[in-house]
């Protein structure tokens, strides 16, 4: 059994297709110019990926320029053992 959660960004942010394979890498940003518009260090998605992996899950993104992005993660759920009070 697993649980999946997702969130959608506004059309203001969408990663180009070339970023899909590396968007969860540390210090990676879509806007890599020195004056990038959105700020941040490029660690948030890398941390999210590590947390999901540590819990046996995964995280992914679907993104389309002009339409925004949808991030989702799936985590396994433990099933109660017979006799567990819960």
PyMOL commands that set and color helices and strands:
alter all, ss='L'
color gray80, all
select helices_A, chain A and resi 17-19+44-54
alter helices_A, ss='H'
color red, helices_A
select strands_A, chain A and resi 2-8+58-64+68-76
alter strands_A, ss='S'
color yellow, strands_A
deselect
rebuild
show_as cartoon
